[in-house]
Amino acid sequence: MRILARHTMPAILAILLTLLLTACGLERTVPPTSQPEPLPAAAPAAITDAQALSGLNTLINDTPPASAEYEAGRQALAPAAHSPAVSDDLRRVLTQVLAFDPPRLRQRWESHQKAQADAAALYAANPAIDTKALTGARVLRRLGPALYLVRLPSGETVFLASGRKYKNNSRLKGIRVLERQRPKPDASKGDLVDELADQPRTFSEISRQDAKQIEERRAPALAELHRLQSEGESLEREVAADLARLDALTREVNAVIGPELLPQSQRPAPSALIRNVQRMAKSYSRGQYYRYALPVTGLPQVDATLKGYLEERRAEVQALLKSTGIGRGRARANVDRIAFSAYTASPVLLSIRFEEMRDTGGAHPNTTYASFVFDLRTQAQLMLADIFTDAPAALGVLSQLATRRMALVLDGLAFPEGMEPKAENFSIFVLDGAELVFTFPPYQVASYAQGTQTLRVPLFHPRLAPLLTPKVKEALAVK
């Protein structure tokens, strides 16, 4: 009993104490069971310079702007802007990239295409009417009581239906006319298209009041055409501004990441490698001459290569002059002008690009280009095969980049065959610092009206850098 009491007394006292506290409206506080404190969450790993450099290179140089991939790349780089492991210069351009509003060029071009399509449809429904088409024409002869044969200033012969009397050989002044529509050929009646097209055009004279009414009826359509034209021009300016913003950001970023990704020595100004400029020129007549500018480096093989190119162009001009004739009165225009631009990538890498403007009396002059990249240590000319270890693979990348760029610049009006991965399509290039700059002359990737196009590609492009030859890397680093 004593043993039982010794073990049960504390428990009985505890029960009595609990009942007493409950009766008094109090509750006994039971200390909570102790739980282990949660471990602090692991801090995200700091993004290093190398990771930020690689991500920026891919984003800026190999990702279409305003795409899902572009936005995903920016989000992946966001933590780097606050990482203590990232340098100040890299953080600065990272901040610019994150704050950049990528241009929505596809939407602008779609609006541009719609404006052009609307203008074309409106013009087709409201064709231009020239009520003064016969001003300055000469009356050849009278064909009937109200019909005349008239020759336009262009030399074309047309009919004029008029109730007024005109003398033969008289000039028409202040006359208002309306051209009659030609009948459309009807195959079921045996009409031949060629026969109808050969028929002279016919104009009917109308009064000034009639001409005024025609202009008033067409005025709303003309105003809408002007509005659509202005809208198209405004969209083109906006595209140009967006491209300028995109290119400015690309230059800013590449200026920071380039030296880290591809070590390069300080490059001299082109004038430091070109001793003087010789003029090659001769005039045969006022519209027949050539004017060439020849850079001279003092290096025999380099100078011979450059002069040889100009000598070939001069021989071509002289051959043309022999076939067309030289001298005033029987000479056809034959003008050839060649200027050059020089670029450097290091003290031993010099590039020359010739721009030729040749006018042979056609609708417009033609512009062509030729380029030469020299390693001044050996005086050898470098081709793409000397720059990349795998030229076909490099051409595949360049073709994709050119297609992407021309889609932004030309609204899908580019000629795809001019951007195919062929060596001849990318044969005109220079090394400008750490960039390959390709030139596409008129007619290669777009029409003459679109002008010359260029493509700038950094040598440290994520898919091209692994293909650079050791010889080029060494030449870039020469001091």
C-alpha positions in Angstrom: 0.0 0.0 0.0 2.9 2.3 0.8 4.4 1.6 -2.6 1.1 2.3 -4.4 0.6 5.5 -2.5 4.1 6.7 -3.3 3.5 6.3 -7.0 -0.2 7.5 -7.2 -0.1 10.5 -4.9 1.6 12.9 -7.4 -1.0 11.9 -10.0 -3.9 12.5 -7.6 -2.5 15.9 -6.6 -2.2 16.9 -10.3 -5.9 15.9 -10.9 -7.1 17.8 -7.9 -5.2 20.9 -9.0 -6.7 20.7 -12.5 -10.2 20.4 -11.1 -9.6 23.4 -8.8 -8.4 25.6 -11.6 -11.3 24.7 -13.8 -13.8 25.5 -11.1 -12.2 28.9 -10.8 -12.5 29.6 -14.5 -8.8 29.0 -15.2 -7.1 26.6 -17.5 -3.7 25.1 -16.9 -1.3 25.9 -19.7 0.4 22.9 -21.1 3.7 23.7 -22.7 3.6 22.9 -26.4 5.6 20.0 -27.7 8.9 21.5 -28.9 9.3 21.4 -32.8 12.6 21.8 -34.7 12.9 25.3 -36.2 12.6 25.3 -40.1 15.9 25.6 -41.9 16.4 28.9 -43.9 15.7 28.6 -47.6 18.8 28.2 -49.7 19.7 31.5 -51.5 19.7 31.2 -55.3 23.1 30.7 -56.8 24.6 34.0 -58.0 24.8 34.3 -61.8 28.3 34.7 -63.0 29.7 37.0 -65.6 30.3 34.0 -67.9 26.6 32.9 -67.7 25.4 36.4 -68.3 27.8 36.9 -71.2 26.6 33.7 -72.8 22.9 34.5 -72.3 23.2 38.0 -73.6 25.1 36.8 -76.7 22.4 34.4 -77.6 19.6 36.9 -76.8 21.0 39.8 -78.7 22.7 38.1 -81.6 20.7 34.9 -82.2 17.1 35.5 -81.0 14.3 37.2 -83.1 13.1 40.3 -81.2 9.5 40.3 -79.9 9.4 36.5 -80.0 8.5 34.1 -77.2 12.1 33.0 -77.1 13.3 36.6 -76.7 11.1 37.2 -73.7 12.1 33.9 -72.1 15.7 34.8 -72.6 15.2 38.2 -70.9 13.4 36.6 -68.0 16.3 34.1 -67.5 18.7 37.1 -67.4 16.7 39.2 -65.0 18.4 37.8 -61.8 21.8 38.7 -63.2 21.0 42.4 -63.0 21.1 42.1 -59.2 23.9 39.5 -58.9 27.0 40.7 -57.0 29.0 38.4 -59.2 28.3 40.5 -62.4 30.5 43.4 -63.4 29.3 46.9 -63.4 29.5 47.3 -67.2 27.6 44.0 -67.8 25.0 45.0 -65.2 24.5 48.3 -67.1 23.7 46.7 -70.4 21.7 44.0 -68.7 19.5 46.8 -67.2 19.1 48.3 -70.7 18.1 45.0 -72.2 15.5 44.3 -69.5 14.0 47.8 -69.9 14.0 47.6 -73.7 10.7 47.5 -75.5 11.3 45.1 -78.5 9.9 46.4 -81.8 6.8 44.7 -83.1 7.9 45.0 -86.7 5.7 42.2 -87.9 2.6 44.1 -86.8 3.8 47.3 -88.4 4.5 45.6 -91.7 1.1 43.9 -91.6 -0.5 47.4 -91.2 1.7 48.6 -94.0 0.6 45.8 -96.3 -3.1 46.5 -95.5 -2.6 50.2 -96.3 -1.1 49.3 -99.7 -3.8 46.7 -100.5 -6.5 49.2 -99.6 -4.9 51.8 -101.8 -4.6 49.4 -104.7 -8.3 48.4 -104.4 -9.4 52.0 -104.2 -7.3 53.0 -107.2 -8.7 50.1 -109.2 -12.2 51.3 -108.4 -11.4 54.9 -109.1 -8.7 55.0 -111.8 -7.0 58.2 -112.6 -8.6 60.3 -115.3 -6.4 62.8 -117.2 -8.7 65.3 -118.8 -5.7 67.2 -120.2 -4.1 64.2 -121.9 -4.2 65.9 -125.4 -2.7 69.2 -124.3 0.1 70.0 -126.7 -0.9 67.3 -129.2 -0.9 68.1 -132.9 -3.8 67.6 -135.3 -2.7 65.5 -138.3 -5.9 65.5 -140.3 -9.6 65.4 -140.2 -11.2 62.0 -140.7 -14.8 62.9 -140.6 -17.4 65.5 -139.5 -16.4 65.0 -135.8 -13.3 62.8 -135.8 -9.6 63.8 -136.0 -6.3 61.9 -136.1 -4.0 63.4 -133.5 -0.4 62.8 -132.5 0.6 63.2 -128.9 3.9 64.8 -127.8 5.1 61.2 -127.0 4.6 60.3 -130.7 1.6 58.1 -130.1 -1.3 58.5 -132.6 -4.8 58.7 -131.3 -8.4 59.6 -132.3 -10.2 62.7 -131.1 -14.0 62.9 -131.3 -15.0 66.6 -131.2 -17.8 68.8 -132.5 -15.3 71.7 -132.9 -13.3 72.3 -136.0 -9.5 72.1 -135.9 -7.0 72.9 -138.6 -4.5 70.4 -139.8 -1.1 70.8 -138.0 -2.6 72.9 -135.3 -1.6 72.4 -131.6 -4.3 71.6 -129.1 -4.4 74.0 -126.1 -6.9 74.1 -123.2 -8.8 71.2 -124.4 -10.6 68.8 -122.0 -11.1 65.2 -123.0 -12.2 61.8 -121.7 -10.7 58.6 -123.0 -13.1 56.0 -124.1 -12.6 52.5 -122.7 -11.5 50.0 -125.2 -13.8 47.1 -125.7 -12.8 43.9 -123.9 -12.1 40.9 -126.2 -14.9 38.4 -126.5 -13.5 35.0 -127.4 -17.0 33.7 -128.3 -17.1 36.3 -131.0 -13.7 35.5 -132.3 -12.1 38.7 -130.9 -8.3 38.6 -130.7 -6.5 40.4 -127.9 -3.7 41.6 -130.1 -6.0 43.1 -132.6 -7.9 45.1 -130.0 -4.7 46.3 -128.4 -3.4 47.6 -131.7 -6.4 49.8 -132.2 -5.6 53.5 -131.6 -7.0 55.1 -128.4 -10.0 57.4 -128.7 -10.7 60.6 -126.8 -13.9 62.6 -126.7 -13.8 66.3 -126.0 -15.8 67.4 -123.0 -16.7 70.8 -121.5 -14.9 72.4 -118.6 -18.0 71.9 -116.5 -17.9 68.1 -117.3 -14.2 68.0 -116.4 -14.9 69.8 -113.1 -17.6 67.3 -112.2 -15.3 64.4 -112.9 -12.7 65.9 -110.5 -15.3 66.5 -107.8 -16.6 62.9 -108.0 -13.1 61.6 -107.7 -12.0 64.0 -104.9 -13.1 61.8 -102.0 -11.3 58.7 -103.4 -8.2 60.9 -104.1 -8.2 62.2 -100.6 -8.4 58.6 -99.2 -5.5 57.6 -101.5 -3.4 60.4 -100.1 -4.3 59.4 -96.5 -3.4 55.7 -97.2 -0.1 56.8 -98.8 0.7 59.0 -95.8 -0.1 56.1 -93.5 2.2 53.8 -95.4 5.0 56.4 -95.3 4.5 56.9 -91.6 4.7 53.1 -91.0 7.9 52.9 -93.0 9.4 55.7 -90.8 8.3 53.9 -87.7 9.9 50.7 -88.9 13.2 52.5 -89.6 13.1 54.1 -86.2 12.5 50.7 -84.5 15.3 49.1 -86.4 17.6 52.0 -85.4 16.6 51.4 -81.7 17.3 47.6 -82.1 20.6 48.2 -83.8 21.7 50.8 -81.2 21.0 48.3 -78.3 22.8 45.5 -80.2 25.9 47.8 -80.6 25.8 48.8 -76.9 25.6 45.2 -75.7 28.2 43.9 -78.1 30.7 46.6 -77.2 30.6 45.2 -73.7 30.4 41.5 -74.2 32.6 41.3 -77.4 36.0 41.9 -75.7 35.1 39.3 -73.1 34.0 36.6 -75.6 36.7 37.3 -78.3 39.9 38.9 -77.1 41.0 41.5 -79.6 43.8 44.1 -79.8 43.4 47.8 -80.3 42.7 48.3 -84.0 44.3 51.3 -85.8 42.4 53.7 -88.1 42.4 52.6 -91.7 44.4 55.7 -92.6 47.3 54.2 -90.6 47.5 51.3 -93.0 46.9 53.1 -96.3 49.8 55.3 -97.4 48.0 57.3 -100.1 45.3 57.2 -102.7 46.0 57.2 -106.4 43.5 58.5 -109.0 42.9 56.5 -112.2 40.8 58.6 -114.6 40.2 59.4 -118.2 37.6 61.3 -120.1 36.6 60.4 -123.7 33.7 62.8 -124.0 31.3 64.5 -121.6 29.3 61.3 -121.1 32.1 58.8 -121.5 34.7 58.6 -118.7 36.0 56.6 -115.8 37.1 57.8 -112.3 38.7 55.3 -109.9 40.2 55.7 -106.5 43.0 53.2 -105.7 44.3 52.8 -102.0 48.0 52.1 -101.8 49.5 50.3 -98.8 53.1 49.9 -99.8 52.8 46.1 -99.7 53.4 44.7 -103.2 51.0 41.8 -103.2 48.2 43.8 -101.6 48.6 46.7 -104.0 48.8 44.4 -107.0 45.6 42.7 -106.1 43.7 46.0 -105.7 45.1 47.6 -108.8 44.4 44.4 -110.8 40.7 44.7 -109.9 40.5 48.3 -111.2 42.5 47.4 -114.3 39.9 44.8 -115.1 37.1 47.3 -114.7 38.9 49.8 -116.9 39.5 47.2 -119.7 35.8 46.5 -119.6 34.9 50.1 -120.1 37.3 50.5 -123.0 35.8 47.4 -124.6 32.3 48.9 -124.3 33.5 52.2 -125.8 34.9 50.4 -128.8 31.5 48.8 -129.5 29.4 51.9 -128.9 31.7 54.5 -130.4 33.6 57.4 -128.9 33.0 61.1 -129.5 30.4 63.7 -129.5 27.3 63.2 -131.6 27.4 59.4 -131.9 28.5 58.5 -128.3 26.3 56.6 -125.9 26.6 57.4 -122.2 29.3 55.2 -120.6 30.3 56.4 -117.1 32.2 54.3 -114.6 33.0 55.6 -111.1 34.6 53.5 -108.4 35.2 54.6 -104.8 36.4 52.6 -101.8 35.9 52.3 -98.1 38.5 50.8 -95.7 38.0 48.9 -92.5 40.4 47.4 -89.9 40.0 44.6 -87.4 43.5 44.6 -85.9 46.9 46.0 -87.0 47.3 43.2 -89.5 43.7 42.8 -90.8 42.7 45.4 -93.5 39.5 45.3 -95.5 38.8 47.3 -98.7 35.3 47.5 -100.2 34.9 49.0 -103.7 31.6 50.5 -104.8 31.1 50.9 -108.5 28.5 53.1 -110.2 28.2 52.4 -113.9 25.9 54.3 -116.2 25.5 52.9 -119.7 22.5 55.0 -120.7 19.8 52.7 -119.3 16.9 53.5 -117.1 19.2 53.9 -114.2 22.8 53.4 -113.2 23.9 50.0 -111.8 25.7 49.7 -108.5 28.1 46.7 -107.8 30.6 46.0 -105.1 33.8 44.1 -104.6 35.6 43.4 -101.3 39.1 42.3 -100.2 40.2 41.2 -96.8 44.0 41.0 -96.3 46.2 39.5 -93.6 49.0 42.0 -93.9 51.6 39.6 -92.4 51.4 37.3 -95.4 49.7 39.8 -97.8 47.2 37.0 -98.5 43.5 37.6 -99.3 41.2 35.9 -96.8 38.0 34.2 -97.9 35.2 32.8 -95.7 37.0 29.4 -95.9 40.0 31.1 -94.2 37.8 32.6 -91.4 35.8 29.5 -90.6 36.9 26.0 -90.1 33.6 24.7 -91.5 32.6 27.1 -94.2 29.3 25.2 -95.2 28.2 25.2 -91.6 29.0 29.0 -91.3 27.1 29.7 -94.5 24.1 27.9 -93.1 24.1 30.2 -90.0 24.7 33.3 -92.2 21.8 32.3 -94.5 19.4 32.1 -91.5 20.6 35.4 -90.1 20.3 37.2 -93.4 16.8 35.8 -93.9 15.8 37.0 -90.5 17.2 40.4 -91.0 15.7 41.0 -94.4 12.3 39.9 -93.1 12.6 42.8 -90.6 13.9 45.3 -93.2 12.0 44.4 -96.4 8.6 43.2 -95.2 8.8 39.8 -96.9 9.8 41.4 -100.2 13.3 39.8 -100.2 14.5 37.4 -102.9 15.2 34.1 -101.0 17.6 32.8 -103.6 20.0 35.7 -102.8 20.3 34.5 -99.2 20.8 30.8 -99.8 23.8 29.3 -98.1 26.1 29.6 -101.1 29.6 31.2 -101.1 28.7 33.5 -103.9 25.8 35.0 -101.9 28.2 36.0 -99.1 31.3 36.8 -101.1 31.2 40.6 -100.5 32.3 41.1 -96.9 34.7 43.1 -94.7 36.0 42.7 -91.2 35.0 45.8 -89.3 36.4 45.4 -85.7 34.8 42.2 -84.3 32.1 42.2 -87.0 31.6 40.6 -90.4 29.8 43.1 -92.6 28.1 41.6 -95.7 26.9 43.7 -98.6 24.1 42.7 -100.9 23.9 44.8 -104.0 20.6 45.8 -105.7 18.8 42.8 -107.3 20.5 40.2 -105.0 18.1 40.1 -102.1 15.6 42.8 -103.2 14.5 45.1 -106.1 16.6 48.0 -107.3 14.2 50.4 -105.6 15.0 48.7 -102.2 18.7 49.6 -102.7 21.7 48.0 -101.2 21.3 45.9 -98.1 23.8 45.0 -95.4 24.1 42.3 -92.7 26.4 42.8 -89.6 27.3 39.6 -87.7 29.7 39.6 -84.7 32.5 37.1 -84.9 31.6 36.0 -81.4 28.1 35.0 -82.5 27.2 31.9 -80.4 27.0 29.6 -83.4 29.9 31.1 -85.3 32.5 31.6 -82.6 33.2 27.9 -82.3 34.0 27.8 -86.1 36.6 30.6 -86.1 40.0 29.4 -87.4 43.0 29.8 -85.0 44.7 31.9 -87.7 41.9 34.5 -87.5 41.8 34.5 -83.7 45.5 35.1 -83.6 45.3 37.9 -86.2 42.6 39.6 -84.2 44.8 39.5 -81.1 48.0 40.8 -82.7 49.2 44.1 -81.2 
